[in-house]
């Protein structure tokens, strides 16, 4: 039996999935992510070995990570799970497992999964967005992840929010050290704080509150929708993808799929905009399923 193992290395949990040759899921398991580098290496080794023992077969391993590998040094950089930064994660995991592995940014894995058999299936170029605790994106074109020369393709969350209003400028300080990053406006904690003030973290209840007449929740959602429309208009002007897919916790907010396309035409440099905006078909499984597919393109 030929297997493809995918691992989604998250800040709080790590998930493994095994796909067979038909793409069917043969195994899934989650475990808490250790908050240290050596613990992460050990956990990934244990998850793969336990899965192979249970299924009686080995296979390829693809891993979705926060951040990316520097093309200059091979070290992890830009991970908000900061204990990964500066590690040679691919080589250390290869040494632990005794085989080659492929690593890519978790948003790239989302894009890979959704382009293969999810919301972006049938489209040539798919721009897949993570809207959650952080904000990022991945790009798949012709069935292949676009990593880019510097391996930062899709790092849209760390561009400045476009067309800022006077009240938005210069924007919040982002964890990356800059001000006004798209992530600092569009992430879940930012949306929660927009409605309920500093320290608020949970934005998932805002649509329900707004529907019940909560003015602060409704106003926060309207500002967030407008900002997302501006940010995605930039993407259309630059890349003009065939489909845009939203993933992450905030992608479950139904209003985005009608209201964002209704707004973004104001900033898109075209007389017509037919770009579909879709919710990730595989939900929070997209990352791990895409990681398993990292070897598919050869």
C-alpha positions as CSV (number, residue, x, y, z in Angstrom):
1,X,0.0,0.0,0.0
2,X,1.3,3.4,-1.0
3,X,0.7,6.1,1.5
4,X,1.2,9.9,1.7
5,X,1.6,11.3,5.2
6,X,0.7,14.9,5.8
7,X,1.5,16.9,9.0
8,X,0.1,20.2,10.0
9,X,2.4,21.8,12.6
10,X,0.3,24.3,14.4
11,X,1.0,26.5,17.4
12,X,-1.2,24.5,19.8
13,X,-1.9,21.2,18.0
14,X,-0.2,19.0,15.4
15,X,-2.2,16.8,13.2
16,X,-1.1,13.8,11.0
17,X,-3.2,12.3,8.1
18,X,-2.4,9.3,5.9
19,X,-3.8,9.3,2.4
20,X,-3.8,6.2,0.2
21,X,-3.2,6.1,-3.6
22,X,-6.9,7.1,-4.2
23,X,-6.7,10.1,-1.9
24,X,-8.8,8.5,0.7
25,X,-8.0,9.2,4.4
26,X,-6.8,6.1,6.1
27,X,-5.8,7.7,9.5
28,X,-6.0,11.0,11.3
29,X,-4.6,11.9,14.7
30,X,-3.9,15.1,16.7
31,X,-1.6,15.8,19.5
32,X,-0.6,19.0,21.5
33,X,2.3,20.8,20.0
34,X,5.3,21.0,22.3
35,X,6.5,24.6,22.9
36,X,10.1,23.8,22.1
37,X,12.1,22.8,19.1
38,X,13.4,19.4,20.2
39,X,9.9,18.4,21.4
40,X,8.5,19.2,17.9
41,X,11.1,16.9,16.2
42,X,10.3,14.1,18.6
43,X,6.6,14.5,18.2
44,X,6.7,14.4,14.4
45,X,8.9,11.3,14.6
46,X,6.5,9.6,17.0
47,X,3.4,10.4,15.0
48,X,4.8,9.1,11.7
49,X,6.2,5.9,13.3
50,X,3.0,5.2,15.1
51,X,0.9,5.8,12.0
52,X,3.1,3.5,9.9
53,X,3.0,0.8,12.6
54,X,-0.8,1.0,12.7
55,X,-1.3,0.9,8.9
56,X,1.5,-1.5,8.2
57,X,3.1,0.6,5.5
58,X,5.4,3.6,5.1
59,X,5.2,6.5,2.7
60,X,6.2,10.1,1.8
61,X,6.0,12.9,4.4
62,X,5.0,16.4,3.8
63,X,4.8,19.0,6.5
64,X,3.0,22.4,6.7
65,X,4.7,24.8,9.0
66,X,4.2,28.4,10.1
67,X,6.9,30.6,8.4
68,X,9.2,29.3,5.7
69,X,12.7,28.0,5.0
70,X,15.2,30.7,4.0
71,X,16.6,30.0,0.6
72,X,19.9,31.4,1.8
73,X,20.4,29.4,5.0
74,X,17.7,26.7,5.0
75,X,16.7,27.9,8.5
76,X,13.1,28.5,9.5
77,X,12.2,32.2,9.6
78,X,9.0,34.2,10.0
79,X,7.2,31.6,12.2
80,X,4.9,33.0,14.9
81,X,5.7,29.8,16.8
82,X,9.0,31.5,17.5
83,X,10.8,28.4,18.9
84,X,11.0,27.1,15.3
85,X,12.9,30.1,14.0
86,X,16.5,29.5,13.3
87,X,16.2,25.7,13.2
88,X,17.1,23.5,10.2
89,X,13.7,21.8,10.5
90,X,13.8,19.8,7.3
91,X,17.2,18.2,7.9
92,X,16.4,17.5,11.6
93,X,13.2,15.7,10.7
94,X,14.8,13.8,7.9
95,X,17.5,12.6,10.4
96,X,14.7,11.6,12.8
97,X,12.7,9.7,10.2
98,X,15.5,8.4,7.9
99,X,13.9,9.7,4.7
100,X,13.4,12.9,2.7
101,X,10.6,15.2,3.7
102,X,9.0,18.2,2.1
103,X,8.2,21.4,4.1
104,X,6.1,24.3,3.0
105,X,4.2,27.2,4.6
106,X,0.8,26.2,6.1
107,X,-1.0,28.6,3.8
108,X,0.6,26.9,0.8
109,X,-0.7,23.6,2.0
110,X,-4.2,25.1,2.3
111,X,-3.9,26.2,-1.3
112,X,-2.6,22.8,-2.5
113,X,-5.6,21.0,-0.9
114,X,-8.3,23.4,-2.0
115,X,-6.9,23.5,-5.6
116,X,-6.7,19.7,-5.8
117,X,-10.2,18.7,-4.8
118,X,-11.7,21.5,-2.7
119,X,-13.2,24.9,-3.4
120,X,-10.6,25.8,-6.0
121,X,-10.8,22.5,-8.0
122,X,-11.0,23.1,-11.7
123,X,-9.3,26.5,-11.5
124,X,-5.8,27.0,-12.8
125,X,-4.6,29.7,-10.3
126,X,-5.9,29.7,-6.8
127,X,-5.1,32.2,-4.1
128,X,-6.0,30.7,-0.7
129,X,-6.2,32.9,2.4
130,X,-5.9,32.0,6.1
131,X,-7.9,34.3,8.2
132,X,-7.4,33.2,11.8
133,X,-5.0,34.1,14.6
134,X,-2.7,35.1,11.8
135,X,-3.3,36.1,8.2
136,X,-1.4,34.6,5.2
137,X,-2.0,33.1,1.8
138,X,-0.7,30.5,-0.6
139,X,-0.8,30.3,-4.3
140,X,-1.2,27.2,-6.5
141,X,-0.9,27.5,-10.3
142,X,-1.1,24.6,-12.7
143,X,-1.2,22.2,-9.8
144,X,2.1,23.5,-8.2
145,X,2.7,25.6,-5.2
146,X,4.3,28.9,-6.1
147,X,7.0,29.3,-3.4
148,X,8.7,32.2,-5.2
149,X,12.4,33.0,-5.6
150,X,12.7,34.1,-1.9
151,X,10.1,31.6,-0.7
152,X,7.7,34.4,0.4
153,X,5.0,34.1,-2.3
154,X,1.7,34.7,-0.7
155,X,3.0,36.5,2.4
156,X,0.2,39.0,1.8
157,X,-0.5,39.4,5.5
158,X,2.7,41.4,5.9
159,X,1.9,43.9,3.2
160,X,0.4,47.2,4.4
161,X,-3.4,47.5,4.4
162,X,-4.1,49.3,1.1
163,X,-6.0,52.6,0.8
164,X,-5.9,53.3,4.5
165,X,-8.3,55.9,5.9
166,X,-7.1,58.7,8.0
167,X,-8.4,56.9,11.1
168,X,-6.5,53.7,10.2
169,X,-3.2,55.3,9.5
170,X,-0.4,54.3,10.4
171,X,-2.0,51.1,11.7
172,X,-1.3,48.8,14.7
173,X,2.1,47.5,15.4
174,X,2.4,44.0,14.0
175,X,4.4,41.2,15.7
176,X,6.8,41.3,12.7
177,X,7.9,44.8,13.9
178,X,6.2,46.9,11.2
179,X,3.0,48.9,11.4
180,X,-0.2,48.6,9.4
181,X,0.2,45.0,8.2
182,X,-2.9,43.4,6.7
183,X,-2.6,40.8,9.4
184,X,-2.8,43.4,12.2
185,X,-6.1,44.6,10.8
186,X,-7.7,41.3,9.6
187,X,-6.7,38.6,12.1
188,X,-9.3,37.2,14.6
189,X,-7.9,39.0,17.7
190,X,-7.9,42.3,15.8
191,X,-11.5,41.9,14.8
192,X,-12.4,41.0,18.4
193,X,-10.6,44.0,19.8
194,X,-12.3,46.2,17.2
195,X,-15.6,45.3,18.8
196,X,-14.8,44.8,22.4
197,X,-11.5,46.6,23.1
198,X,-7.9,45.6,23.8
199,X,-7.6,42.1,25.2
200,X,-10.6,40.6,23.4
201,X,-9.7,37.5,21.5
202,X,-12.9,35.7,20.3
203,X,-14.5,37.1,17.1
204,X,-16.6,34.1,16.4
205,X,-19.6,35.4,18.3
206,X,-19.7,38.8,16.5
207,X,-22.0,37.8,13.6
208,X,-24.6,36.4,16.0
209,X,-24.4,39.5,18.2
210,X,-24.7,41.8,15.1
211,X,-27.8,39.9,14.0
212,X,-29.3,40.4,17.4
213,X,-28.8,44.2,17.1
214,X,-25.4,44.7,18.8
215,X,-24.2,47.9,17.2
216,X,-20.6,47.6,18.2
217,X,-20.4,44.1,16.7
218,X,-22.1,45.2,13.5
219,X,-19.8,48.2,13.1
220,X,-16.7,46.1,13.7
221,X,-17.8,43.5,11.1
222,X,-18.5,46.2,8.5
223,X,-15.0,47.7,9.0
224,X,-13.4,44.3,8.8
225,X,-15.3,43.4,5.6
226,X,-14.3,46.7,4.0
227,X,-10.7,46.1,4.9
228,X,-10.7,42.6,3.5
229,X,-12.3,43.8,0.3
230,X,-9.4,46.4,-0.1
231,X,-6.8,43.8,0.7
232,X,-8.1,41.3,-1.8
233,X,-8.5,43.9,-4.5
234,X,-4.8,44.3,-4.3
235,X,-4.4,40.6,-4.9
236,X,-6.7,40.8,-8.0
237,X,-4.8,43.8,-9.4
238,X,-1.5,42.0,-9.0
239,X,-2.2,38.3,-9.6
240,X,-5.7,38.2,-11.0
241,X,-6.3,34.6,-9.7
242,X,-9.0,32.4,-11.1
243,X,-10.4,31.8,-7.7
244,X,-9.9,33.1,-4.1
245,X,-10.5,30.7,-1.2
246,X,-10.9,31.7,2.4
247,X,-9.8,29.4,5.2
248,X,-9.1,29.8,8.9
249,X,-11.6,30.5,11.7
250,X,-13.0,33.8,10.3
251,X,-13.8,32.1,7.0
252,X,-16.9,30.7,8.7
253,X,-18.5,34.2,8.7
254,X,-21.2,33.8,6.0
255,X,-21.5,37.5,5.2
256,X,-18.0,37.7,3.7
257,X,-18.9,35.8,0.5
258,X,-21.6,38.3,-0.6
259,X,-20.3,41.5,0.9
260,X,-16.6,41.4,0.0
261,X,-17.2,40.9,-3.7
262,X,-19.9,43.6,-3.6
263,X,-17.3,46.0,-2.3
264,X,-14.0,45.1,-4.0
265,X,-14.8,46.4,-7.5
266,X,-14.3,50.0,-6.3
267,X,-10.5,49.2,-6.0
268,X,-10.0,46.7,-8.8
269,X,-8.6,48.1,-12.0
270,X,-11.1,46.5,-14.3
271,X,-14.5,47.2,-15.8
272,X,-15.7,43.8,-14.7
273,X,-14.8,41.5,-11.8
274,X,-16.0,37.9,-11.9
275,X,-13.5,36.4,-9.5
276,X,-15.3,33.8,-7.3
277,X,-14.7,34.0,-3.5
278,X,-15.3,30.7,-1.9
279,X,-15.1,29.1,1.6
280,X,-12.5,26.3,2.0
281,X,-14.2,23.0,1.2
282,X,-12.1,21.0,3.6
283,X,-12.3,23.5,6.5
284,X,-9.6,23.1,9.1
285,X,-8.5,19.9,7.4
286,X,-7.2,21.7,4.4
287,X,-3.7,22.3,5.8
288,X,-2.9,18.7,6.7
289,X,-4.5,17.3,3.5
290,X,-2.4,19.8,1.4
291,X,0.8,18.8,3.3
292,X,0.2,15.2,2.3
293,X,0.0,16.3,-1.3
294,X,3.3,18.2,-1.3
295,X,5.0,15.4,-3.2
296,X,2.2,15.1,-5.8
297,X,3.7,17.6,-8.3
298,X,7.1,15.7,-8.4
